[in-house]
């Protein structure tokens, strides 16, 4: 455990309304950051498979690997948006 | 503890836990990926070539993660600015 005091239930009850509101905001942001990081893990896994196809000969990405990774993320995003749009079009059609 | 220090302590702990979780996840992915890439046929002991491959693969995977993360965040920002998520 680190030197700083841990937070108890009693401490939490001592939070002012302003600090509670601050906390909610910080935690919502933190949740967003975590979501992006989780997505980054998923995309790195998917795009590594597509882009790093040869044997490992260096500890850095060469320019074609780097380009491929960036394109891979962009295209994955495109597919997500396209799927979403088509899905809502299908939903609208089914509604008629 | 006063309210201000309780708030700060909570924030600090939440961020720390998230970072630990994130690096654990990264290490897990690195192990999977680099084992796959570097140990084609598991022998009776690890070779120097396999070790070199594993460390290079690790650094490369981290670079890939950073690039993917940057690209992803830039794209999200771009989509927010153009209103894709607002409707």
N, CA and C atoms of all chains as a GROMACS GRO file, in nm:
protein
  549
    1UNK      N    1   0.084  -0.121   0.000
    1UNK     CA    2   0.000   0.000   0.000
    1UNK      C    3   0.086   0.125   0.000
    2UNK      N    4   0.042   0.230  -0.063
    2UNK     CA    5   0.126   0.349  -0.068
    2UNK      C    6   0.107   0.434   0.059
    3UNK      N    7   0.185   0.542   0.066
    3UNK     CA    8   0.189   0.622   0.189
    3UNK      C    9   0.060   0.702   0.209
    4UNK      N   10  -0.007   0.734   0.098
    4UNK     CA   11  -0.127   0.815   0.106
    4UNK      C   12  -0.242   0.737   0.172
    5UNK      N   13  -0.325   0.807   0.249
    5UNK     CA   14  -0.435   0.741   0.319
    5UNK      C   15  -0.535   0.682   0.221
    6UNK      N   16  -0.593   0.569   0.258
    6UNK     CA   17  -0.697   0.512   0.173
    6UNK      C   18  -0.831   0.575   0.211
    7UNK      N   19  -0.925   0.567   0.116
    7UNK     CA   20  -1.054   0.634   0.136
    7UNK      C   21  -1.152   0.538   0.201
    8UNK      N   22  -1.213   0.580   0.308
    8UNK     CA   23  -1.312   0.495   0.376
    8UNK      C   24  -1.453   0.543   0.342
    9UNK      N   25  -1.550   0.464   0.382
    9UNK     CA   26  -1.690   0.501   0.359
    9UNK      C   27  -1.723   0.635   0.425
   10UNK      N   28  -1.669   0.655   0.547
   10UNK     CA   29  -1.693   0.781   0.619
   10UNK      C   30  -1.637   0.900   0.542
   11UNK      N   31  -1.520   0.879   0.480
   11UNK     CA   32  -1.460   0.986   0.400
   11UNK      C   33  -1.551   1.025   0.284
   12UNK      N   34  -1.606   0.924   0.220
   12UNK     CA   35  -1.692   0.948   0.103
   12UNK      C   36  -1.814   1.031   0.143
   13UNK      N   37  -1.868   1.000   0.262
   13UNK     CA   38  -1.985   1.074   0.310
   13UNK      C   39  -1.952   1.220   0.341
   14UNK      N   40  -1.821   1.247   0.358
   14UNK     CA   41  -1.780   1.383   0.389
   14UNK      C   42  -1.765   1.472   0.263
   15UNK      N   43  -1.780   1.412   0.147
   15UNK     CA   44  -1.764   1.489   0.022
   15UNK      C   45  -1.870   1.598   0.010
   16UNK      N   46  -1.826   1.717  -0.026
   16UNK     CA   47  -1.922   1.825  -0.048
   16UNK      C   48  -1.995   1.803  -0.180
   17UNK      N   49  -2.107   1.871  -0.197
   17UNK     CA   50  -2.183   1.856  -0.321
   17UNK      C   51  -2.100   1.895  -0.443
   18UNK      N   52  -2.023   2.001  -0.426
   18UNK     CA   53  -1.939   2.048  -0.536
   18UNK      C   54  -1.835   1.942  -0.574
   19UNK      N   55  -1.772   1.884  -0.472
   19UNK     CA   56  -1.672   1.781  -0.500
   19UNK      C   57  -1.734   1.655  -0.557
   20UNK      N   58  -1.856   1.624  -0.515
   20UNK     CA   59  -1.927   1.510  -0.573
   20UNK      C   60  -1.949   1.533  -0.723
   21UNK      N   61  -1.993   1.656  -0.755
   21UNK     CA   62  -2.017   1.689  -0.896
   21UNK      C   63  -1.886   1.682  -0.975
   22UNK      N   64  -1.779   1.737  -0.916
   22UNK     CA   65  -1.647   1.730  -0.980
   22UNK      C   66  -1.608   1.586  -1.008
   23UNK      N   67  -1.628   1.502  -0.906
   23UNK     CA   68  -1.591   1.361  -0.918
   23UNK      C   69  -1.666   1.292  -1.031
   24UNK      N   70  -1.796   1.319  -1.037
   24UNK     CA   71  -1.876   1.258  -1.143
   24UNK      C   72  -1.820   1.292  -1.280
   25UNK      N   73  -1.779   1.420  -1.292
   25UNK     CA   74  -1.725   1.465  -1.420
   25UNK      C   75  -1.593   1.395  -1.453
   26UNK      N   76  -1.505   1.391  -1.354
   26UNK     CA   77  -1.375   1.327  -1.374
   26UNK      C   78  -1.392   1.179  -1.406
   27UNK      N   79  -1.483   1.112  -1.334
   27UNK     CA   80  -1.503   0.969  -1.356
   27UNK      C   81  -1.562   0.941  -1.494
   28UNK      N   82  -1.652   1.028  -1.538
   28UNK     CA   83  -1.709   1.010  -1.672
   28UNK      C   84  -1.600   1.022  -1.778
   29UNK      N   85  -1.511   1.118  -1.760
   29UNK     CA   86  -1.400   1.136  -1.853
   29UNK      C   87  -1.306   1.016  -1.851
   30UNK      N   88  -1.282   0.969  -1.731
   30UNK     CA   89  -1.194   0.854  -1.712
   30UNK      C   90  -1.252   0.729  -1.779
   31UNK      N   91  -1.384   0.716  -1.771
   31UNK     CA   92  -1.452   0.603  -1.833
   31UNK      C   93  -1.434   0.608  -1.985
   32UNK      N   94  -1.443   0.730  -2.037
   32UNK     CA   95  -1.424   0.750  -2.180
   32UNK      C   96  -1.282   0.713  -2.223
   33UNK      N   97  -1.185   0.758  -2.143
   33UNK     CA   98  -1.044   0.728  -2.171
   33UNK      C   99  -1.023   0.576  -2.170
   34UNK      N  100  -1.085   0.509  -2.073
   34UNK     CA  101  -1.072   0.363  -2.066
   34UNK      C  102  -1.133   0.295  -2.188
   35UNK      N  103  -1.247   0.348  -2.232
   35UNK     CA  104  -1.312   0.290  -2.349
   35UNK      C  105  -1.221   0.300  -2.470
   36UNK      N  106  -1.162   0.418  -2.490
   36UNK     CA  107  -1.072   0.437  -2.604
   36UNK      C  108  -0.951   0.343  -2.593
   37UNK      N  109  -0.901   0.325  -2.472
   37UNK     CA  110  -0.786   0.235  -2.455
   37UNK      C  111  -0.823   0.090  -2.484
   38UNK      N  112  -0.941   0.050  -2.439
   38UNK     CA  113  -0.987  -0.086  -2.469
   38UNK      C  114  -1.001  -0.106  -2.619
   39UNK      N  115  -1.060  -0.007  -2.685
   39UNK     CA  116  -1.076  -0.014  -2.830
   39UNK      C  117  -0.939  -0.022  -2.898
   40UNK      N  118  -0.843   0.052  -2.843
   40UNK     CA  119  -0.709   0.051  -2.900
   40UNK      C  120  -0.646  -0.088  -2.891
   41UNK      N  121  -0.674  -0.159  -2.783
   41UNK     CA  122  -0.625  -0.297  -2.772
   41UNK      C  123  -0.685  -0.384  -2.882
   42UNK      N  124  -0.816  -0.370  -2.899
   42UNK     CA  125  -0.885  -0.450  -3.001
   42UNK      C  126  -0.831  -0.419  -3.141
   43UNK      N  127  -0.821  -0.290  -3.173
   43UNK     CA  128  -0.774  -0.251  -3.306
   43UNK      C  129  -0.629  -0.291  -3.329
   44UNK      N  130  -0.546  -0.278  -3.226
   44UNK     CA  131  -0.406  -0.317  -3.242
   44UNK      C  132  -0.398  -0.465  -3.276
   45UNK      N  133  -0.477  -0.545  -3.208
   45UNK     CA  134  -0.477  -0.689  -3.234
   45UNK      C  135  -0.521  -0.719  -3.378
   46UNK      N  136  -0.633  -0.658  -3.418
   46UNK     CA  137  -0.686  -0.681  -3.552
   46UNK      C  138  -0.589  -0.632  -3.660
   47UNK      N  139  -0.538  -0.511  -3.641
   47UNK     CA  140  -0.456  -0.449  -3.745
   47UNK      C  141  -0.314  -0.505  -3.750
   48UNK      N  142  -0.263  -0.549  -3.637
   48UNK     CA  143  -0.132  -0.615  -3.634
   48UNK      C  144  -0.137  -0.737  -3.726
   49UNK      N  145  -0.244  -0.814  -3.714
   49UNK     CA  146  -0.258  -0.935  -3.797
   49UNK      C  147  -0.256  -0.901  -3.946
   50UNK      N  148  -0.319  -0.788  -3.980
   50UNK     CA  149  -0.325  -0.749  -4.121
   50UNK      C  150  -0.194  -0.688  -4.169
   51UNK      N  151  -0.125  -0.616  -4.083
   51UNK     CA  152  -0.015  -0.529  -4.129
   51UNK      C  153   0.125  -0.580  -4.097
   52UNK      N  154   0.141  -0.657  -3.991
   52UNK     CA  155   0.275  -0.705  -3.957
   52UNK      C  156   0.283  -0.850  -4.000
   53UNK      N  157   0.305  -0.869  -4.128
   53UNK     CA  158   0.293  -1.003  -4.185
   53UNK      C  159   0.427  -1.075  -4.196
   54UNK      N  160   0.537  -0.998  -4.200
   54UNK     CA  161   0.667  -1.065  -4.214
   54UNK      C  162   0.728  -1.092  -4.077
   55UNK      N  163   0.842  -1.162  -4.076
   55UNK     CA  164   0.911  -1.190  -3.950
   55UNK      C  165   0.961  -1.062  -3.886
   56UNK      N  166   0.975  -1.064  -3.754
   56UNK     CA  167   1.023  -0.946  -3.682
   56UNK      C  168   1.173  -0.931  -3.702
   57UNK      N  169   1.212  -0.821  -3.764
   57UNK     CA  170   1.355  -0.798  -3.785
   57UNK      C  171   1.403  -0.670  -3.717
   58UNK      N  172   1.309  -0.594  -3.663
   58UNK     CA  173   1.349  -0.470  -3.596
   58UNK      C  174   1.248  -0.435  -3.488
   59UNK      N  175   1.289  -0.346  -3.397
   59UNK     CA  176   1.199  -0.308  -3.288
   59UNK      C  177   1.111  -0.188  -3.322
   60UNK      N  178   1.126  -0.135  -3.442
   60UNK     CA  179   1.041  -0.022  -3.482
   60UNK      C  180   0.953  -0.060  -3.601
   61UNK      N  181   0.847   0.018  -3.621
   61UNK     CA  182   0.760  -0.004  -3.736
   61UNK      C  183   0.825   0.060  -3.857
   62UNK      N  184   0.831  -0.012  -3.970
   62UNK     CA  185   0.880   0.056  -4.090
   62UNK      C  186   0.764   0.137  -4.148
   63UNK      N  187   0.795   0.220  -4.248
   63UNK     CA  188   0.692   0.316  -4.291
   63UNK      C  189   0.570   0.247  -4.352
   64UNK      N  190   0.591   0.134  -4.420
   64UNK     CA  191   0.474   0.070  -4.480
   64UNK      C  192   0.388   0.004  -4.371
   65UNK      N  193   0.451  -0.048  -4.268
   65UNK     CA  194   0.374  -0.105  -4.156
   65UNK      C  195   0.296   0.005  -4.084
   66UNK      N  196   0.361   0.118  -4.063
   66UNK     CA  197   0.295   0.230  -3.997
   66UNK      C  198   0.176   0.281  -4.077
   67UNK      N  199   0.197   0.296  -4.207
   67UNK     CA  200   0.088   0.339  -4.295
   67UNK      C  201  -0.028   0.240  -4.290
   68UNK      N  202   0.007   0.114  -4.298
   68UNK     CA  203  -0.096   0.010  -4.298
   68UNK      C  204  -0.177   0.015  -4.168
   69UNK      N  205  -0.110   0.031  -4.056
   69UNK     CA  206  -0.181   0.035  -3.927
   69UNK      C  207  -0.277   0.154  -3.919
   70UNK      N  208  -0.228   0.271  -3.962
   70UNK     CA  209  -0.313   0.390  -3.957
   70UNK      C  210  -0.433   0.373  -4.051
   71UNK      N  211  -0.407   0.322  -4.173
   71UNK     CA  212  -0.517   0.298  -4.267
   71UNK      C  213  -0.615   0.196  -4.212
   72UNK      N  214  -0.561   0.095  -4.148
   72UNK     CA  215  -0.644  -0.013  -4.093
   72UNK      C  216  -0.744   0.044  -3.991
   73UNK      N  217  -0.696   0.131  -3.903
   73UNK     CA  218  -0.786   0.192  -3.803
   73UNK      C  219  -0.892   0.277  -3.872
   74UNK      N  220  -0.849   0.358  -3.968
   74UNK     CA  221  -0.943   0.445  -4.041
   74UNK      C  222  -1.049   0.362  -4.114
   75UNK      N  223  -1.007   0.256  -4.181
   75UNK     CA  224  -1.103   0.174  -4.257
   75UNK      C  225  -1.196   0.098  -4.164
   76UNK      N  226  -1.143   0.054  -4.049
   76UNK     CA  227  -1.228  -0.014  -3.952
   76UNK      C  228  -1.340   0.080  -3.908
   77UNK      N  229  -1.299   0.204  -3.885
   77UNK     CA  230  -1.395   0.308  -3.847
   77UNK      C  231  -1.500   0.326  -3.956
   78UNK      N  232  -1.454   0.331  -4.082
   78UNK     CA  233  -1.547   0.346  -4.196
   78UNK      C  234  -1.648   0.233  -4.199
   79UNK      N  235  -1.598   0.110  -4.178
   79UNK     CA  236  -1.688  -0.005  -4.180
   79UNK      C  237  -1.791   0.006  -4.068
   80UNK      N  238  -1.746   0.046  -3.951
   80UNK     CA  239  -1.838   0.063  -3.838
   80UNK      C  240  -1.949   0.162  -3.872
   81UNK      N  241  -1.911   0.274  -3.931
   81UNK     CA  242  -2.010   0.376  -3.966
   81UNK      C  243  -2.103   0.327  -4.077
   82UNK      N  244  -2.043   0.262  -4.178
   82UNK     CA  245  -2.123   0.209  -4.289
   82UNK      C  246  -2.224   0.106  -4.239
   83UNK      N  247  -2.180   0.017  -4.154
   83UNK     CA  248  -2.268  -0.086  -4.097
   83UNK      C  249  -2.384  -0.020  -4.022
   84UNK      N  250  -2.347   0.078  -3.941
   84UNK     CA  251  -2.447   0.148  -3.862
   84UNK      C  252  -2.553   0.213  -3.950
   85UNK      N  253  -2.504   0.280  -4.057
   85UNK     CA  254  -2.597   0.348  -4.148
   85UNK      C  255  -2.688   0.248  -4.219
   86UNK      N  256  -2.626   0.139  -4.266
   86UNK     CA  257  -2.706   0.040  -4.339
   86UNK      C  258  -2.807  -0.026  -4.247
   87UNK      N  259  -2.764  -0.051  -4.126
   87UNK     CA  260  -2.854  -0.111  -4.027
   87UNK      C  261  -2.977  -0.024  -4.004
   88UNK      N  262  -2.955   0.106  -3.992
   88UNK     CA  263  -3.071   0.192  -3.966
   88UNK      C  264  -3.158   0.204  -4.091
   89UNK      N  265  -3.096   0.193  -4.210
   89UNK     CA  266  -3.175   0.193  -4.334
   89UNK      C  267  -3.262   0.068  -4.339
   90UNK      N  268  -3.203  -0.047  -4.303
   90UNK     CA  269  -3.279  -0.172  -4.303
   90UNK      C  270  -3.395  -0.166  -4.203
   91UNK      N  271  -3.365  -0.103  -4.089
   91UNK     CA  272  -3.466  -0.091  -3.984
   91UNK      C  273  -3.583  -0.006  -4.035
   92UNK      N  274  -3.549   0.103  -4.104
   92UNK     CA  275  -3.653   0.191  -4.158
   92UNK      C  276  -3.739   0.120  -4.261
   93UNK      N  277  -3.670   0.041  -4.346
   93UNK     CA  278  -3.742  -0.035  -4.449
   93UNK      C  279  -3.839  -0.134  -4.387
   94UNK      N  280  -3.789  -0.204  -4.286
   94UNK     CA  281  -3.871  -0.305  -4.220
   94UNK      C  282  -3.993  -0.242  -4.153
   95UNK      N  283  -3.980  -0.116  -4.117
   95UNK     CA  284  -4.088  -0.046  -4.049
   95UNK      C  285  -4.205  -0.015  -4.140
   96UNK      N  286  -4.179  -0.013  -4.276
   96UNK     CA  287  -4.286   0.025  -4.368
   96UNK      C  288  -4.373  -0.093  -4.412
   97UNK      N  289  -0.973   1.334   0.682
   97UNK     CA  290  -0.955   1.392   0.548
   97UNK      C  291  -1.069   1.491   0.518
   98UNK      N  292  -1.036   1.606   0.462
   98UNK     CA  293  -1.143   1.697   0.420
   98UNK      C  294  -1.192   1.658   0.281
   99UNK      N  295  -1.299   1.721   0.239
   99UNK     CA  296  -1.364   1.685   0.113
   99UNK      C  297  -1.268   1.690  -0.006
  100UNK      N  298  -1.190   1.796  -0.009
  100UNK     CA  299  -1.096   1.815  -0.120
  100UNK      C  300  -0.995   1.699  -0.128
  101UNK      N  301  -0.939   1.659  -0.015
  101UNK     CA  302  -0.839   1.551  -0.022
  101UNK      C  303  -0.903   1.415  -0.047
  102UNK      N  304  -1.028   1.396  -0.003
  102UNK     CA  305  -1.100   1.272  -0.035
  102UNK      C  306  -1.118   1.263  -0.186
  103UNK      N  307  -1.162   1.374  -0.244
  103UNK     CA  308  -1.182   1.378  -0.390
  103UNK      C  309  -1.053   1.344  -0.462
  104UNK      N  310  -0.945   1.411  -0.422
  104UNK     CA  311  -0.816   1.388  -0.489
  104UNK      C  312  -0.769   1.244  -0.475
  105UNK      N  313  -0.791   1.188  -0.354
  105UNK     CA  314  -0.748   1.049  -0.331
  105UNK      C  315  -0.825   0.952  -0.420
  106UNK      N  316  -0.956   0.976  -0.434
  106UNK     CA  317  -1.038   0.888  -0.519
  106UNK      C  318  -0.992   0.896  -0.664
  107UNK      N  319  -0.974   1.018  -0.712
  107UNK     CA  320  -0.931   1.036  -0.852
  107UNK      C  321  -0.797   0.966  -0.876
  108UNK      N  322  -0.705   0.987  -0.783
  108UNK     CA  323  -0.572   0.928  -0.796
  108UNK      C  324  -0.582   0.776  -0.804
  109UNK      N  325  -0.664   0.719  -0.716
  109UNK     CA  326  -0.676   0.574  -0.712
  109UNK      C  327  -0.742   0.517  -0.838
  110UNK      N  328  -0.846   0.586  -0.885
  110UNK     CA  329  -0.916   0.540  -1.005
  110UNK      C  330  -0.822   0.541  -1.126
  111UNK      N  331  -0.746   0.650  -1.141
  111UNK     CA  332  -0.655   0.659  -1.254
  111UNK      C  333  -0.545   0.554  -1.244
  112UNK      N  334  -0.495   0.534  -1.123
  112UNK     CA  335  -0.390   0.434  -1.104
  112UNK      C  336  -0.439   0.294  -1.140
  113UNK      N  337  -0.558   0.259  -1.092
  113UNK     CA  338  -0.613   0.127  -1.122
  113UNK      C  339  -0.635   0.107  -1.271
  114UNK      N  340  -0.685   0.213  -1.336
  114UNK     CA  341  -0.709   0.204  -1.480
  114UNK      C  342  -0.577   0.184  -1.554
  115UNK      N  343  -0.474   0.253  -1.511
  115UNK     CA  344  -0.344   0.239  -1.578
  115UNK      C  345  -0.285   0.100  -1.557
  116UNK      N  346  -0.300   0.048  -1.436
  116UNK     CA  347  -0.251  -0.088  -1.409
  116UNK      C  348  -0.324  -0.188  -1.498
  117UNK      N  349  -0.456  -0.173  -1.503
  117UNK     CA  350  -0.539  -0.261  -1.585
  117UNK      C  351  -0.498  -0.254  -1.732
  118UNK      N  352  -0.475  -0.132  -1.777
  118UNK     CA  353  -0.439  -0.113  -1.917
  118UNK      C  354  -0.304  -0.176  -1.950
  119UNK      N  355  -0.206  -0.158  -1.863
  119UNK     CA  356  -0.075  -0.216  -1.895
  119UNK      C  357  -0.078  -0.369  -1.884
  120UNK      N  358  -0.161  -0.420  -1.792
  120UNK     CA  359  -0.176  -0.566  -1.784
  120UNK      C  360  -0.233  -0.621  -1.914
  121UNK      N  361  -0.334  -0.552  -1.963
  121UNK     CA  362  -0.397  -0.594  -2.089
  121UNK      C  363  -0.295  -0.592  -2.203
  122UNK      N  364  -0.214  -0.485  -2.206
  122UNK     CA  365  -0.113  -0.472  -2.312
  122UNK      C  366  -0.012  -0.586  -2.304
  123UNK      N  367   0.035  -0.615  -2.185
  123UNK     CA  368   0.136  -0.722  -2.168
  123UNK      C  369   0.078  -0.857  -2.211
  124UNK      N  370  -0.048  -0.879  -2.177
  124UNK     CA  371  -0.115  -1.002  -2.217
  124UNK      C  372  -0.116  -1.017  -2.370
  125UNK      N  373  -0.154  -0.908  -2.437
  125UNK     CA  374  -0.159  -0.910  -2.584
  125UNK      C  375  -0.019  -0.928  -2.644
  126UNK      N  376   0.080  -0.864  -2.582
  126UNK     CA  377   0.217  -0.877  -2.630
  126UNK      C  378   0.262  -1.023  -2.620
  127UNK      N  379   0.235  -1.085  -2.507
  127UNK     CA  380   0.275  -1.225  -2.490
  127UNK      C  381   0.213  -1.316  -2.595
  128UNK      N  382   0.082  -1.300  -2.613
  128UNK     CA  383   0.012  -1.382  -2.713
  128UNK      C  384   0.071  -1.362  -2.853
  129UNK      N  385   0.078  -1.232  -2.891
  129UNK     CA  386   0.121  -1.196  -3.026
  129UNK      C  387   0.265  -1.238  -3.053
  130UNK      N  388   0.353  -1.208  -2.960
  130UNK     CA  389   0.495  -1.230  -2.984
  130UNK      C  390   0.533  -1.377  -2.967
  131UNK      N  391   0.459  -1.448  -2.886
  131UNK     CA  392   0.483  -1.593  -2.879
  131UNK      C  393   0.451  -1.653  -3.015
  132UNK      N  394   0.337  -1.613  -3.067
  132UNK     CA  395   0.292  -1.660  -3.197
  132UNK      C  396   0.395  -1.629  -3.306
  133UNK      N  397   0.447  -1.506  -3.300
  133UNK     CA  398   0.536  -1.455  -3.404
  133UNK      C  399   0.677  -1.515  -3.391
  134UNK      N  400   0.725  -1.535  -3.271
  134UNK     CA  401   0.867  -1.564  -3.250
  134UNK      C  402   0.897  -1.711  -3.222
  135UNK      N  403   0.800  -1.783  -3.170
  135UNK     CA  404   0.824  -1.924  -3.138
  135UNK      C  405   0.744  -2.009  -3.237
  136UNK      N  406   0.803  -2.027  -3.353
  136UNK     CA  407   0.732  -2.100  -3.458
  136UNK      C  408   0.717  -2.246  -3.417
  137UNK      N  409   0.824  -2.302  -3.364
  137UNK     CA  410   0.824  -2.443  -3.327
  137UNK      C  411   0.894  -2.452  -3.192
  138UNK      N  412   0.818  -2.467  -3.084
  138UNK     CA  413   0.879  -2.465  -2.950
  138UNK      C  414   0.983  -2.575  -2.932
  139UNK      N  415   1.106  -2.535  -2.902
  139UNK     CA  416   1.213  -2.633  -2.880
  139UNK      C  417   1.229  -2.663  -2.733
  140UNK      N  418   1.335  -2.736  -2.699
  140UNK     CA  419   1.354  -2.776  -2.559
  140UNK      C  420   1.404  -2.660  -2.473
  141UNK      N  421   1.456  -2.554  -2.537
  141UNK     CA  422   1.488  -2.430  -2.464
  141UNK      C  423   1.473  -2.312  -2.559
  142UNK      N  424   1.465  -2.192  -2.501
  142UNK     CA  425   1.448  -2.074  -2.587
  142UNK      C  426   1.584  -2.036  -2.645
  143UNK      N  427   1.588  -2.004  -2.775
  143UNK     CA  428   1.715  -1.968  -2.840
  143UNK      C  429   1.739  -1.818  -2.830
  144UNK      N  430   1.864  -1.778  -2.855
  144UNK     CA  431   1.894  -1.635  -2.854
  144UNK      C  432   1.816  -1.560  -2.961
  145UNK      N  433   1.800  -1.625  -3.076
  145UNK     CA  434   1.724  -1.564  -3.185
  145UNK      C  435   1.579  -1.540  -3.142
  146UNK      N  436   1.523  -1.636  -3.073
  146UNK     CA  437   1.385  -1.624  -3.026
  146UNK      C  438   1.372  -1.512  -2.922
  147UNK      N  439   1.473  -1.502  -2.836
  147UNK     CA  440   1.472  -1.395  -2.735
  147UNK      C  441   1.479  -1.258  -2.801
  148UNK      N  442   1.570  -1.244  -2.897
  148UNK     CA  443   1.582  -1.116  -2.969
  148UNK      C  444   1.451  -1.082  -3.037
  149UNK      N  445   1.394  -1.182  -3.102
  149UNK     CA  446   1.265  -1.160  -3.169
  149UNK      C  447   1.160  -1.114  -3.068
  150UNK      N  448   1.157  -1.177  -2.952
  150UNK     CA  449   1.054  -1.145  -2.852
  150UNK      C  450   1.068  -1.001  -2.802
  151UNK      N  451   1.191  -0.956  -2.778
  151UNK     CA  452   1.205  -0.819  -2.727
  151UNK      C  453   1.177  -0.716  -2.837
  152UNK      N  454   1.222  -0.746  -2.958
  152UNK     CA  455   1.192  -0.654  -3.069
  152UNK      C  456   1.042  -0.649  -3.095
  153UNK      N  457   0.979  -0.765  -3.091
  153UNK     CA  458   0.835  -0.775  -3.113
  153UNK      C  459   0.760  -0.694  -3.008
  154UNK      N  460   0.806  -0.703  -2.884
  154UNK     CA  461   0.743  -0.629  -2.775
  154UNK      C  462   0.746  -0.478  -2.800
  155UNK      N  463   0.865  -0.428  -2.836
  155UNK     CA  464   0.877  -0.283  -2.861
  155UNK      C  465   0.794  -0.241  -2.981
  156UNK      N  466   0.792  -0.329  -3.080
  156UNK     CA  467   0.716  -0.299  -3.200
  156UNK      C  468   0.566  -0.298  -3.170
  157UNK      N  469   0.523  -0.390  -3.087
  157UNK     CA  470   0.381  -0.396  -3.054
  157UNK      C  471   0.338  -0.270  -2.978
  158UNK      N  472   0.425  -0.224  -2.887
  158UNK     CA  473   0.395  -0.101  -2.814
  158UNK      C  474   0.385   0.017  -2.909
  159UNK      N  475   0.476   0.023  -3.005
  159UNK     CA  476   0.472   0.131  -3.105
  159UNK      C  477   0.341   0.122  -3.184
  160UNK      N  478   0.302  -0.001  -3.219
  160UNK     CA  479   0.178  -0.020  -3.294
  160UNK      C  480   0.058   0.028  -3.210
  161UNK      N  481   0.059  -0.007  -3.082
  161UNK     CA  482  -0.052   0.034  -2.994
  161UNK      C  483  -0.063   0.186  -2.987
  162UNK      N  484   0.053   0.251  -2.971
  162UNK     CA  485   0.052   0.398  -2.964
  162UNK      C  486   0.000   0.461  -3.092
  163UNK      N  487   0.044   0.406  -3.205
  163UNK     CA  488  -0.001   0.459  -3.334
  163UNK      C  489  -0.152   0.438  -3.352
  164UNK      N  490  -0.198   0.319  -3.318
  164UNK     CA  491  -0.340   0.288  -3.329
  164UNK      C  492  -0.422   0.382  -3.238
  165UNK      N  493  -0.375   0.398  -3.116
  165UNK     CA  494  -0.443   0.486  -3.020
  165UNK      C  495  -0.451   0.630  -3.070
  166UNK      N  496  -0.341   0.681  -3.123
  166UNK     CA  497  -0.337   0.818  -3.178
  166UNK      C  498  -0.433   0.833  -3.295
  167UNK      N  499  -0.426   0.736  -3.387
  167UNK     CA  500  -0.511   0.740  -3.506
  167UNK      C  501  -0.658   0.735  -3.467
  168UNK      N  502  -0.688   0.646  -3.373
  168UNK     CA  503  -0.825   0.630  -3.326
  168UNK      C  504  -0.878   0.760  -3.263
  169UNK      N  505  -0.797   0.820  -3.176
  169UNK     CA  506  -0.842   0.943  -3.110
  169UNK      C  507  -0.861   1.056  -3.209
  170UNK      N  508  -0.770   1.063  -3.307
  170UNK     CA  509  -0.782   1.169  -3.408
  170UNK      C  510  -0.911   1.151  -3.487
  171UNK      N  511  -0.940   1.026  -3.522
  171UNK     CA  512  -1.060   0.998  -3.600
  171UNK      C  513  -1.188   1.027  -3.520
  172UNK      N  514  -1.188   0.988  -3.394
  172UNK     CA  515  -1.305   1.016  -3.310
  172UNK      C  516  -1.330   1.166  -3.304
  173UNK      N  517  -1.223   1.243  -3.283
  173UNK     CA  518  -1.236   1.388  -3.277
  173UNK      C  519  -1.292   1.444  -3.407
  174UNK      N  520  -1.241   1.390  -3.517
  174UNK     CA  521  -1.286   1.434  -3.650
  174UNK      C  522  -1.435   1.405  -3.669
  175UNK      N  523  -1.479   1.286  -3.626
  175UNK     CA  524  -1.620   1.250  -3.640
  175UNK      C  525  -1.709   1.335  -3.548
  176UNK      N  526  -1.657   1.367  -3.430
  176UNK     CA  527  -1.733   1.454  -3.339
  176UNK      C  528  -1.751   1.591  -3.403
  177UNK      N  529  -1.642   1.645  -3.459
  177UNK     CA  530  -1.646   1.776  -3.522
  177UNK      C  531  -1.741   1.780  -3.642
  178UNK      N  532  -1.749   1.670  -3.716
  178UNK     CA  533  -1.835   1.672  -3.835
  178UNK      C  534  -1.977   1.626  -3.801
  179UNK      N  535  -2.003   1.599  -3.674
  179UNK     CA  536  -2.140   1.573  -3.631
  179UNK      C  537  -2.193   1.433  -3.656
  180UNK      N  538  -2.106   1.336  -3.682
  180UNK     CA  539  -2.150   1.199  -3.708
  180UNK      C  540  -2.227   1.140  -3.591
  181UNK      N  541  -2.185   1.174  -3.470
  181UNK     CA  542  -2.246   1.112  -3.352
  181UNK      C  543  -2.364   1.191  -3.297
  182UNK      N  544  -2.389   1.310  -3.356
  182UNK     CA  545  -2.486   1.397  -3.291
  182UNK      C  546  -2.630   1.365  -3.326
  183UNK      N  547  -2.654   1.301  -3.441
  183UNK     CA  548  -2.792   1.276  -3.481
  183UNK      C  549  -2.850   1.150  -3.418
   0.00000   0.00000   0.00000
